[in-house]
Amino acid sequence: MASNAVMEETLQVLKDHKLRVTPQRHIILAYLVSHHNHPTVETIRDALSKELPNIGSSTIYNTLNTFVDHHLVVELQNGDGSTHYDYFGSPHYHAICTNCGRIVDVTYPGFSDTEKSLEEKTAEISGYMISGNHMEVYGLCPECQIKLGIKND
């Protein structure tokens, strides 16, 4: 179960985005906020089976799609054919291993402290009305580099 602070935060996020608050939405969002494991629908279902024993994959999938539509969550493809999800509460990008599919969040001091945001610069250059962004970089994670003999321990 997520902490009281996470539960309060996620309740407010749902209200701020004018989403009807249901126990399923609240618990699924709280799980995403408190876990940074980029879960699949199945991972979420397994993790929440004690709190929501009757929740089905379709309910989780539909809830996640609603969150994606409201820009609360992003969908990630890691090359294994499954879709993973990530709460996008603070700016970050994703590094995805091309060998094992591992996904990590990447941010660093000053990451979002540019004079103009990526969206503003893109709008300025392209003329597009930007609604959001999602950045992924690909490569080999440290474990796969070792496993493949590219890097020593």
N, C-alpha and C positions, 0 to 999 in steps of 0.2 A: 504494500500500500504506500502511496506517495505521502510525503509530509503534509502537514496542515498548510504550510506556506505555499507549497506547490498546488494544493487543492484550491486555495484561495486565488492564486495567480491564474490558474486555468479557468476558474469560474468567471473571473473578470475578463479574460481574453475572449471567452465565448460571448459574454454580454457585449463587449466592445465591438465585436464583429456581427452583432445582431443575430446570433445563432440561437435557436431554441436550445435551452439547456436540458439535456436528458442525462440520465445516469451513465449511459453508454458513451456519449460524447465526452462527458466530463472525465470519466475514468480512462478512456483511450487517450485523450489529450494529456492528462496528468502522467500517464505512462511515457508518452513521447517526450514530455518536458523533463522528466526525471531520469530517463535512460538515453544514453547516447550511443546505442548499439545499432542504429539504422535498421530497425526490424522489418521483417516481412509481415504480411497478414497472419501467417501461421505462428510466427514468433509472438506476436501480440496476443493471439487467441490462447496460446499455451500459457503465457505469463499471467493472463487475467482470468484463467479458468476457475480459480478459487473465488474471486470477487464476483465474477459474472459467469456462473457455471453453464448457463443456457445460451450464451452469446455465440452466434454463428459467424462463419467467415464472411458471409455476404453482408451482415450488419457492420462488421469491422471495415470491410472494403468500401461500403457506401459511406460510412462515417469519414474514412480517410479521403475519399473523393470530395466530400463536402469541404473538408479542411484544405485540400489542395485548391479547390475552386475559390476559397476565401484567403488564399496565400498565407495560411498558417503553417502548412506542411508542404514539403517538396518531395516529389517522387524521384528515386534514384535507380538507375539500372547499373548493375555491376558486372554484367557480362555473363552471369550464370542463368539468365533467362527469367529471374525473379525480380519483382519490384520491391524496393526497400523504401522506407519513409523516414523523414527527418523533420523534427520541429525546427522552424526557422525563426527563433525568437531574437537572435542577435546575428549580425552579419558574419558570415564565414563561407568558405568554399570547401569542396570535397576533393580529396586525393583518393583515387581508386586503383587498387592493384590489378594489373592486367593478367596476373597469373592466378591468384587465389580469390580475387573479388572483394577483398577487405576494403572497407570504406572508413576513412577518418575525416573528422572535421579539422579544418585548418584556419587559424586566425593568428594574428600577431599584433604587437603594439603598433598602433597607427594604421591598422588595416582599413578602417572605415573613416580615417581622419583626413581624407584628401580634400583639396579645395573644392572640387566638384565631384559628386558621386558618379559612379559608373553610369547610372541611369540618366543623370543630367548631361553628361558628356555625350552619351549615345544619342539622346534626343536632339541635342544641339547639332551633332554631325549628320544624323540621318533624317531628321524631321519627324521621326516616329514619336507617338505618344507612348511612352514606356510604362508598362504596368508592373514590371518586376524583372528579376534576373536570376540565373542559376549558373554557377560556374563549377566545372569539374576539370581536374587534371588527372592524367593517367600515367602510370609507371609501375615499377616493382617495389613492393613494400620491403622493409629491411629483412624480415624473415624469409621472404622468397629469394632475395638477393643471396642470402647465406645458403639456403636450400639448393639454389641453382649454381652455387660455386662462383658467383660474381663478386661477392664481398666476404671477407673472413670475419669470424666472430669478433 
